[in-house]
Amino acid sequence: MIILDSTSLMNTLDNINEKYLFGEAINKEEGLEAAQWIISQQGKKGAYRNMFAPTPSDFEQGIRLFTGERLVSASARHILGQEAARAAWLLGNFDPGVRNAYHQATRWMLENTDFPETGAFCCSRCTLAFWRHFWVGDFRDKEVIMLKGLQMMKDSRLGDGKWRYFPFYYAVYTLLSLDLEPAYAELRYARPAMEQSVKKTRASAFSKRRVTILENALDKVN
């Protein structure tokens, strides 16, 4: 599968994240091509804070998280921007042009005063995307800040394996990407809901991703 879809930032990111989820290799040349296209979206119409903009096709088809939850308004632009920055860094951080665009796009994150204090940003959906990017991106004091955020997540537990305001599948997907004991603790808390969801997940365009994410998470905490 070719990962770059030059008509859609969302589809390109989905292709990249599918490769990672299912353990498929992305060769250096293909990854760099995708990273260079992603940074070409920097600051275009619809970009969030000089990050990487969705395409007109993305807005027309409707933007969803990798796990299928639908996004609207500024959160859609912000989350795609965070996921795009994450992908560009992972695939092309060795390239000077990608590094420069990445640092320009993420400068505002270094200047944000609320996130280091709380470990959260804006709404819960945006916070998850922020965490996914922040944990692997070019930032300092990651663990200290992330522990604050994960405590906030713990405080939002509903008691049934889910959390207040955090979209369930994307939350589990995010926790899987964080190599921190408090993240594993949240996955252990979510085990009953994950086990139930594996059984009840209906066939859809996102079911294979969701089931794989849940199974990976259950393997992590069993």
HULIN-V556020 format. One record per helix or strand. SS is the DSSP state (alpha for helix, beta for strand). FROM is the first residue (numbers start at 0). LEN is the number of residues. If there is no record, write none. Layout:
SS/FROM/LEN
SS/FROM/LEN
This chain:
alpha/8/13
alpha/27/12
beta/41/1
beta/51/1
alpha/55/6
beta/63/1
beta/69/1
alpha/72/20
alpha/95/16
alpha/112/6
alpha/123/13
alpha/141/14
beta/156/1
beta/162/1
alpha/167/9
alpha/180/20
alpha/206/15
